[in-house]
Amino acid sequence: MGHIKEPKGVDFVIASDPLTDKARQEMSEFIRNYKNNVIIKKAKLRTDTKQSKLVHA
């Protein structure tokens, strides 16, 4: 795969504004809730599936 050059007059570098304390806290809370709800449920589903396969074998 080759290197893609930027066309003249176009800049692909994105500089975002720094996060405020409130935005940082909201993001941290969202990530914490996601980990607690989604990731744990997926892990529980995997263990339940493994256990049910062992029972049926």
N, C-alpha and C positions, 0 to 999 in steps of 0.2 A: 504494500500500500504506500502510495507516495505522500509527500508533504503538500498540504493545501496552502497556497499563498493567499494573503489578504489582498483584495483588489485595492487599487489606489483610492484613497479618500475614505476607506472603510476601516473601522477599528473594531475588532472582535473582543476586546478587553472590556469587561463589565465591572464597573466600580460601584458598589452599593453603599448606601449610607450606613453608618454604624447603628446597631440595634439600641433601642432605649431599654432601660431596666425593666419597664413594664412588658415590652415585647419579648425580652429575653425570658422573663418569668412565665409568660403565657406559652412560649414554645417549650420550655422545660416541663411545664404542667401537662401539655399535650403529649409530649414524648413519654412521660411517666405513665399517663393514663393508657396510652397505646400499648406500652410494654406490659402493663398489668392486665389489660383486657384481651388483647389480640394474641400476643406471643404466648402467654400462659395457656390460653384456650387451645392454641395449636399444639402445644406440648402435651396437654392433657388428652387431646384427641389422638395423638400418636400413641401414647401409652395405653389408652383404652383399646385402640385397634390392635396393638401387639398382644394385649391380654386376651382379647376375644379370639384371636388366631390361635393362641396357645390352648384355650379351652376347647375349641372346635377340632384341634388336631388329634 
